Amino acid sequence: MIEHMFARLRISVHVCLWALACTAALAAPPVKDVIVTLADGETVTQAEIKAYVGQRLDLRPMATSASGMETVAREVGMALALTQEGKARGVERKGDATPPKIDDVYALAVYKQLAPPCDEPKDEAAARRFYDQTPAAFTVPPQVRLSRIMFPKGTEIDGQPAVGWMLEKVQAVGAHKITFEQAAKEAEKAYNGDPQGDLGWVTMPPENELMQAIAASSPGDMVGPAPEGNFIYLFKIHDKHAGRLLTWDEVKTGAAKRAVQYCREQSSKKIGDDLFKKYGVQIDKDAIRAMFDPAANK
């Protein structure tokens, strides 16, 4: 990708340079039915994950987009891995003689055996020591106020590839012929599997190259079209907040509770990472995206 700077319009556009790379980036992924796979061959299909969501009222709002369904799939993968770990450890499985495939109750029982205790600091001095020793627990990450347009690779809009359509909109927005939000409304007619338009304040994960490009840009800039995974993205940057360590005065009243919360967050992440690796849990993002892409399911 190269960055085209339109100084007068304050636009930053990242585009593909290499024809072969772009051709591969725009190839439409095949439709798949299996969402979660474990190393031993156990799988969870689209139908099974939909049925699971139907039984979990708390997950239904999350499962309305591809990005939300990825989070659901990770929870399902975690439940299956915990179930296998429980069997390996000989944890008793109470209840029905034929328990459900995704057994949240049993998974939680196993998790409680794996999770270390997370005790609250006994006094303010102990909470202050935790603050001093664990700045990551009290650091607010960089955030960007973003709007987004996205399409699955291979999408055609008005008879042209998504990249060409996006570049036309970049020029139109820069020339003040339309707003970015108007372009996002047009995009929504072609793809509505994920939110188009205003995303609000978004945390910038440092390990993501596309997010690094956004973090390096300025309010008013656009970044894209850019391929990432199985999609093509165009972003508009509205505002930015730098990351910072909160002061002790800002956090001292809730520092003890934050210590417990941070302990649980770190424990959950480590247990999840360890079990996903041990039991070979794989989440098929292509299959998840296909669930929300009508064109992929024709």
C-alpha positions in Angstrom: 0.0 0.0 0.0 1.1 3.6 -0.5 -0.2 6.8 1.1 -1.6 9.5 -1.2 -1.6 12.8 0.6 -4.2 15.4 -0.5 -2.8 18.4 1.4 -5.7 20.6 0.5 -8.3 18.1 1.5 -6.4 16.5 4.5 -7.0 13.0 3.2 -4.8 10.0 3.9 -5.5 7.1 1.5 -3.8 3.8 1.7 -4.1 1.6 -1.4 -2.7 -1.6 -2.9 0.4 -1.3 -5.0 0.9 -4.9 -6.1 -1.6 -6.4 -8.6 -1.1 -9.9 -7.4 -1.6 -9.0 -3.8 -4.7 -7.1 -4.6 -6.1 -9.9 -6.6 -5.6 -12.3 -3.8 -7.0 -9.8 -1.3 -10.2 -9.4 -3.3 -10.9 -13.1 -3.8 -14.2 -14.1 -2.2 -13.9 -16.7 0.6 -15.8 -19.9 0.2 -18.9 -20.5 2.2 -18.2 -22.9 5.2 -20.5 -24.5 7.7 -18.2 -25.3 10.6 -17.5 -22.4 12.9 -15.4 -24.0 15.7 -13.0 -26.9 15.4 -10.9 -28.7 18.0 -7.8 -30.8 17.4 -9.7 -34.0 18.2 -12.1 -33.3 15.3 -15.0 -32.0 17.5 -16.8 -29.2 15.6 -19.6 -26.7 16.1 -21.6 -25.8 13.0 -23.6 -22.6 12.1 -26.8 -24.3 13.1 -25.4 -25.4 16.5 -24.0 -22.0 17.3 -27.3 -20.3 16.3 -29.2 -22.8 18.6 -26.8 -22.0 21.4 -27.4 -18.3 21.0 -31.1 -18.9 21.0 -30.7 -20.4 24.6 -28.5 -17.5 25.8 -30.5 -14.3 26.0 -27.4 -12.4 27.1 -25.6 -13.3 23.8 -28.4 -12.4 21.4 -27.5 -8.7 21.0 -23.9 -9.6 20.4 -24.7 -12.3 17.8 -26.2 -9.7 15.4 -22.9 -8.9 13.7 -19.9 -10.9 12.4 -17.6 -9.3 14.9 -20.0 -10.1 17.8 -20.4 -13.6 16.6 -16.7 -14.1 16.7 -16.8 -13.3 20.4 -19.6 -15.8 20.8 -17.6 -18.4 18.9 -14.6 -17.9 21.3 -16.9 -18.4 24.3 -18.2 -21.6 22.7 -14.6 -22.8 22.0 -13.7 -22.0 25.6 -16.6 -24.1 26.9 -15.6 -27.0 24.7 -11.9 -26.8 25.8 -12.9 -26.5 29.5 -15.1 -29.6 29.0 -12.2 -31.6 27.6 -9.9 -30.3 30.4 -12.5 -31.3 33.0 -12.7 -34.9 31.6 -8.9 -35.1 31.6 -8.8 -34.0 35.2 -11.7 -36.3 36.3 -14.0 -33.5 37.3 -17.4 -34.9 38.0 -20.1 -34.0 35.5 -23.4 -33.7 37.3 -26.9 -33.4 35.8 -28.4 -35.0 32.8 -27.1 -38.4 31.5 -26.8 -36.8 28.1 -25.5 -33.3 28.8 -25.6 -30.6 26.1 -22.7 -30.4 23.6 -21.9 -26.9 24.8 -22.2 -27.4 28.6 -21.8 -23.9 30.2 -22.5 -25.3 33.7 -19.8 -27.9 33.6 -17.4 -25.5 31.9 -17.8 -23.0 34.7 -17.2 -25.7 37.3 -14.0 -26.6 35.6 -12.9 -23.0 35.2 -13.4 -22.4 38.9 -10.9 -25.2 39.6 -8.4 -23.7 37.2 -8.7 -20.0 38.2 -6.4 -18.7 40.9 -7.9 -16.7 43.8 -8.2 -13.0 43.2 -8.2 -11.4 46.6 -8.9 -7.7 47.2 -6.0 -5.7 48.8 -6.5 -5.5 52.5 -6.1 -1.7 52.9 -5.2 1.4 50.9 -1.5 0.9 51.3 -1.8 -2.5 49.7 -3.9 -1.0 46.9 -1.3 1.7 46.3 1.4 -0.9 46.1 -0.6 -2.7 43.4 -1.1 0.6 41.6 2.7 1.2 41.7 3.6 -2.3 40.6 1.0 -2.8 38.0 0.6 0.3 35.9 -1.0 -1.6 33.0 -4.1 -2.1 35.2 -4.6 1.6 35.3 -3.5 2.7 31.9 -6.2 4.0 29.5 -5.2 2.8 25.9 -5.2 5.2 22.9 -8.6 5.7 21.4 -9.9 7.0 18.1 -13.4 8.2 17.2 -14.0 6.4 13.9 -16.5 5.9 11.1 -16.1 2.8 8.9 -17.1 1.4 5.5 -16.4 -2.3 4.9 -17.1 -5.0 2.3 -16.3 -8.7 2.0 -13.5 -9.2 -0.5 -14.9 -9.8 -4.0 -17.9 -7.5 -3.4 -19.0 -5.5 -6.5 -21.0 -2.3 -6.1 -22.7 -0.5 -9.0 -20.9 -2.9 -11.3 -17.4 -2.2 -10.0 -15.0 -3.7 -7.4 -15.4 -2.4 -3.8 -11.9 -0.7 -3.9 -12.9 1.4 -7.0 -16.2 2.3 -5.4 -14.4 3.3 -2.1 -11.9 5.5 -4.0 -14.7 7.3 -5.7 -16.3 8.0 -2.4 -13.0 9.2 -0.9 -12.8 11.8 -3.7 -16.4 12.8 -3.3 -16.1 13.2 0.5 -12.9 15.2 0.1 -14.6 17.5 -2.4 -17.5 17.9 0.0 -20.0 16.5 -2.5 -21.2 13.9 0.1 -20.4 13.2 3.7 -18.7 10.0 4.9 -21.9 9.0 6.7 -23.9 9.3 3.5 -21.4 7.0 1.8 -21.7 4.6 4.7 -25.5 4.5 4.2 -25.0 3.6 0.6 -22.5 0.9 1.7 -25.1 -0.6 4.1 -27.4 -1.4 1.2 -24.7 -3.7 -0.2 -23.4 -5.2 3.1 -25.0 -4.9 6.6 -23.4 -7.9 8.3 -21.3 -5.5 10.4 -22.0 -1.9 11.5 -21.3 0.7 8.8 -20.7 4.3 9.7 -20.0 5.7 13.1 -18.3 3.3 15.5 -17.8 5.7 18.3 -14.6 5.6 20.4 -12.4 2.6 19.4 -9.4 1.2 21.3 -6.3 0.9 19.1 -4.7 -2.5 19.5 -0.9 -2.0 18.9 -0.4 -5.4 17.3 -2.8 -4.6 14.4 -1.1 -3.0 11.4 -4.2 -1.3 10.1 -4.9 0.2 13.5 -1.3 1.4 13.6 -1.9 3.2 10.3 -5.1 4.8 11.8 -3.2 5.8 15.0 -0.5 7.5 12.9 -3.1 9.6 11.0 -4.8 12.8 12.0 -8.4 13.8 12.7 -10.1 14.5 9.4 -8.0 11.9 7.5 -9.4 8.9 5.7 -7.5 5.6 5.8 -8.2 3.0 3.1 -9.2 1.2 1.0 -7.1 -1.4 2.9 -7.5 -5.2 2.9 -7.5 -6.8 6.4 -8.5 -10.5 6.8 -11.4 -11.2 4.5 -12.6 -7.6 4.2 -11.8 -4.3 2.5 -12.0 -1.3 4.9 -12.2 2.5 4.6 -12.1 4.6 7.8 -12.7 8.2 8.6 -10.9 9.6 11.7 -13.0 12.2 13.7 -10.9 12.6 16.9 -8.2 11.0 18.9 -7.3 10.5 22.6 -3.8 9.5 23.6 -3.3 6.7 26.0 -2.2 7.6 29.6 -1.6 6.2 33.0 -4.4 7.4 35.4 -3.1 9.2 38.5 -3.4 7.6 41.9 -5.9 10.4 42.9 -8.1 9.4 39.9 -8.2 5.7 40.9 -7.6 5.4 44.6 -11.3 5.0 45.5 -11.7 2.0 43.2 -8.2 0.7 43.1 -8.9 -2.3 45.4 -11.8 -3.5 43.2 -9.7 -2.8 40.1 -7.0 -5.1 41.5 -9.6 -8.0 41.7 -11.0 -7.2 38.2 -7.5 -7.1 36.7 -6.5 -10.4 38.3 -9.6 -12.0 36.9 -9.0 -10.5 33.4 -5.5 -11.8 33.3 -6.4 -15.2 34.7 -9.2 -15.6 32.1 -6.9 -14.6 29.3 -4.1 -17.0 30.3 -6.5 -19.9 30.9 -8.1 -19.3 27.6 -4.9 -19.0 25.7 -3.5 -22.2 27.3 -6.6 -24.2 26.7 -7.0 -23.1 23.1 -3.4 -24.1 22.4 -3.7 -27.4 24.3 -6.9 -28.5 22.6 -6.3 -26.9 19.2 -9.3 -24.6 19.2 -9.8 -22.9 15.9 -12.4 -20.2 15.0 -13.2 -20.0 11.3 -13.7 -16.3 10.7 -14.5 -16.9 7.0 -17.5 -19.1 8.0 -18.7 -16.5 10.5 -18.5 -13.7 8.0 -20.5 -15.9 5.5 -23.3 -16.1 8.0 -23.8 -12.3 7.6 -23.0 -11.9 3.9 -26.1 -12.7 1.8 -24.0 -12.8 -1.4 -21.8 -15.6 0.0 -24.8 -17.7 0.7 -26.5 -17.5 -2.7 
